[in-house]
Structure formats: structure tokens, C-alpha cells
């Protein structure tokens, strides 16, 4: 009898312990109270590749200001504005293109940052507009007999009287792929490459535009390529 009473008491005790454990397990696990925020604001900077290229290549001068504004977790509106002057040397011609340009568009950050990191691996798109002047500095006429069998090419003297045309425009769309890394608090270094598709590029009368500011070298297919190295600083307006 005593054994039965003891067994009942042990059973009741174990049941109570098990019930208490179940209640404890149902309690909500406390959440981490630390919230990591990143800055939303205006980021401004410059393209370092252009003054570097100006130093190396005396036929080129240019500068570019870059900027973007964060509108959501992964989306940024972005723009670049600048000025370029390029002298292009060909076999029988030398020409100069100079003017101003602007590119407007957006970037999508595809990188999943840890904690309070603020880096980017992005893809973007831009609409570009340039207003420029094109000058044919000199050219050498190529005159031959016109015979298809054995054409005779007559030597000619270069014509060095410059011929200019201003008010030319170029319109294009470009795809960008790039990175931006926060090296110090709010200070970023970045790089991007771009593929450009010309929508409309004006030519100087009787001479094709070989270089358009902001577009770079114009190939036969009206396409082009570009790149930049940037340093920029974020002015945070709010942390989210």
C-alpha cells in the first residue's frame, strides 16, 4: 500500500514538472532588441578616371560629377554630369569633339548586406544626352583615277583649315554594372562598366562623329563602351 501511495506521488510530481516545462516552452522567445540602420541620403562624388586619363593622354581632357539618392532598400536614382574634349587621330583626318553631357537613371543593388553594412553590387540603366561641338581639324583628300584594276592615287597636301559645327546632340541608352564599397564611414569607392546604344547621334556636315562626350568612341554600329572609378561621400538625411 505504501509503495502504491509513493508511486502515485511520484507520478503527480513528474506530471507537474512536465506541465511546467510545456508552459515554459510556449513562452515567446525574446527578440533581439538591437536594430541595425543604414543611411538614406544624397551621395556625391567625382570620377577619378577622367583626370587620370587627362594626365596620361594629352589629347583628352574631362571631368565628371556623380550622384545618387537612395529611395528604398535596394533602389537608387542616379545621375552623372560632365564635360569632355577629345582629339581623335585617324589615318587621313584629325577631329575634335567637345561638350557637356548628362546621364539620368536608376541602380538596383543586388547585394545582401550584413548588419549595418552599406555596400553595393548593382545593375543600372541610364538615358544620356550630350550637346557638343565637332571640328574637323585637318584632312588629306584621297583622289585616285577611279580605275578598279590599278587605281593611281595622287599625292595630296593636307587641308589644315578647321571646319566646326556646334549645337550637335547625342541621345543614347546605356546598361551599367558596378560596385560601391564603403571604406570609411559614409565614404565610398566604386567602379562601373557600361555598354551604350546610340539612339540619335548628330554628324558634322560631310563627316561622321567619331567621339561624343559622355558616350565615348562611336563605333560603326552606333554603340560604345565606358567605365569609371569613383570616390563619393554620403550625406545621410535619415537612418532606416
C-alpha positions in Angstrom: 0.0 0.0 0.0 2.8 2.3 0.9 4.5 1.5 -2.4 1.4 2.4 -4.3 1.0 5.7 -2.5 4.6 6.5 -3.1 4.2 5.7 -6.8 1.2 7.9 -7.1 3.0 10.9 -5.5 6.0 10.4 -7.9 3.6 10.3 -10.9 1.9 13.5 -9.8 5.3 15.2 -9.3 6.5 14.2 -12.7 3.2 15.3 -14.3 3.5 18.7 -12.7 7.1 19.1 -13.8 6.2 18.1 -17.4 3.3 20.6 -17.4 5.5 23.4 -16.2 8.1 22.6 -18.9 5.4 22.8 -21.6 4.2 26.2 -20.4 7.8 27.5 -20.4 8.3 26.3 -24.0 5.2 28.1 -25.2 6.5 31.4 -23.9 7.7 33.6 -26.8 11.4 33.8 -27.2 12.5 37.3 -26.6 13.7 39.1 -29.8 17.0 40.8 -30.3 16.3 44.4 -29.4 19.3 45.7 -31.5 18.1 47.3 -34.8 20.7 47.9 -37.4 20.1 51.0 -39.5 21.7 52.4 -42.7 21.8 55.9 -44.0 19.4 57.2 -46.6 20.5 60.4 -48.3 22.4 62.1 -51.1 25.8 60.7 -52.2 28.1 62.9 -54.3 31.4 62.3 -55.8 33.8 62.5 -58.8 35.1 60.1 -61.5 38.8 59.7 -60.8 39.5 58.1 -64.2 38.9 61.3 -66.2 41.6 63.5 -64.6 43.9 60.4 -64.6 43.3 59.9 -68.3 43.9 63.7 -68.9 47.3 63.4 -67.2 48.3 60.4 -69.3 46.7 61.3 -72.7 47.3 65.0 -73.7 44.6 64.6 -76.4 41.9 64.3 -73.8 40.5 66.5 -71.0 37.4 65.8 -68.9 35.7 65.7 -65.6 32.6 64.1 -64.2 30.4 64.6 -61.1 28.4 61.5 -60.0 25.5 61.3 -57.6 22.7 59.1 -56.4 19.8 59.2 -53.9 18.5 56.1 -52.0 14.8 55.8 -52.3 14.3 52.3 -50.9 16.3 49.4 -49.5 17.7 48.4 -52.9 16.8 51.2 -55.3 18.7 54.4 -56.1 18.0 57.2 -58.5 21.4 58.2 -60.1 22.9 60.8 -62.4 26.3 61.8 -63.9 27.1 65.1 -65.4 30.3 66.2 -67.0 32.4 67.8 -69.8 34.8 66.2 -72.2 37.1 67.2 -75.1 38.7 64.5 -77.2 41.1 64.8 -80.2 40.7 61.8 -82.5 43.5 60.9 -84.9 42.7 58.8 -87.9 44.8 57.9 -91.0 43.6 60.8 -93.1 41.8 63.0 -90.5 42.1 64.7 -87.2 39.0 65.8 -85.4 38.0 67.3 -82.1 34.7 66.8 -80.1 33.9 68.8 -77.0 30.8 69.5 -75.0 28.7 68.7 -72.0 26.6 65.7 -71.1 24.2 64.3 -68.5 23.1 60.7 -67.8 19.9 60.0 -65.7 18.6 56.7 -64.5 18.5 54.2 -61.6 20.5 51.5 -59.9 19.3 48.2 -58.3 21.5 46.9 -55.5 21.7 43.1 -55.8 24.0 42.6 -52.8 22.5 41.4 -49.5 24.4 43.4 -46.8 25.2 42.1 -43.3 24.0 44.1 -40.3 24.8 47.8 -40.8 27.0 47.3 -44.0 26.1 49.6 -46.9 27.9 48.1 -49.9 26.5 47.7 -53.4 26.8 45.3 -56.3 24.4 46.9 -58.8 22.9 46.9 -62.2 21.6 50.1 -63.7 20.2 51.9 -66.7 20.7 55.4 -67.9 19.4 57.8 -70.6 22.2 60.0 -71.8 22.1 63.4 -73.5 25.1 65.4 -74.9 25.3 68.8 -76.5 28.7 69.2 -78.3 30.7 70.9 -81.0 32.6 68.9 -83.6 35.6 70.2 -85.5 37.4 68.7 -88.5 40.9 70.0 -87.7 42.6 68.7 -90.9 42.2 66.0 -93.5 44.0 64.7 -96.5 41.9 64.2 -99.7 42.2 60.8 -101.3 42.0 61.2 -105.0 42.5 58.4 -107.5 41.9 57.7 -111.2 38.8 55.6 -110.2 40.1 52.5 -112.1 39.1 49.3 -110.3 42.0 47.4 -111.7 45.1 49.5 -111.0 43.9 52.8 -109.4 46.5 55.5 -109.3 46.4 57.5 -106.1 47.6 61.1 -106.5 49.6 62.6 -103.6 47.7 65.4 -101.9 48.6 68.0 -99.3 46.7 68.0 -96.0 44.0 70.7 -95.7 44.5 72.3 -92.3 41.8 74.9 -92.2 39.5 73.8 -89.3 35.8 73.3 -90.0 33.5 73.4 -87.0 29.8 72.7 -86.3 28.2 73.4 -83.0 24.8 72.6 -81.4 25.1 68.9 -82.2 23.3 66.4 -79.9 23.6 62.8 -79.0 21.0 60.6 -77.3 21.7 57.1 -76.0 20.7 54.5 -73.5 23.3 52.5 -71.5 23.4 49.5 -69.2 25.7 49.6 -66.2 27.2 47.0 -63.9 29.2 48.2 -60.9 30.2 48.0 -57.3 30.5 50.6 -54.4 32.3 49.8 -51.2 32.1 51.8 -48.0 35.8 52.1 -47.0 35.2 54.5 -44.1 32.1 55.9 -42.5 30.0 57.3 -45.4 33.0 57.3 -47.8 32.7 55.1 -50.9 34.9 54.0 -53.7 33.4 52.4 -56.8 33.8 51.1 -60.3 31.4 50.5 -63.1 31.5 49.4 -66.8 28.8 50.3 -69.3 27.5 49.3 -72.7 26.0 52.2 -74.7 23.4 52.1 -77.5 23.1 55.2 -79.6 19.5 56.4 -80.2 20.5 59.5 -82.2 23.9 61.0 -82.8 24.3 64.1 -85.0 27.1 64.2 -87.5 29.0 67.2 -88.7 28.2 68.0 -92.3 30.2 65.7 -94.6 31.9 64.0 -91.7 30.8 61.3 -89.2 31.0 61.9 -85.5 33.8 59.7 -84.1 33.5 60.7 -80.5 30.6 62.1 -78.5 31.1 63.5 -74.9 29.6 61.1 -72.3 29.2 58.4 -75.0 32.9 58.0 -75.8 34.1 56.5 -79.1 31.2 55.9 -81.6 31.6 52.6 -83.4 30.0 51.8 -86.8 27.0 50.2 -85.1 26.4 53.4 -83.1 27.4 51.5 -79.9 30.1 52.3 -77.4 31.6 51.4 -74.1 32.6 53.2 -70.9 34.0 52.8 -67.4 34.7 55.0 -64.3 36.4 54.9 -61.0 34.7 57.0 -58.4 35.1 58.3 -54.9 32.0 59.7 -53.2 30.6 60.7 -49.9 27.1 60.0 -48.4 25.2 62.9 -46.8 22.7 60.9 -44.7 19.4 62.6 -44.2 17.8 59.8 -42.2 18.7 56.3 -40.9 16.3 53.4 -41.6 
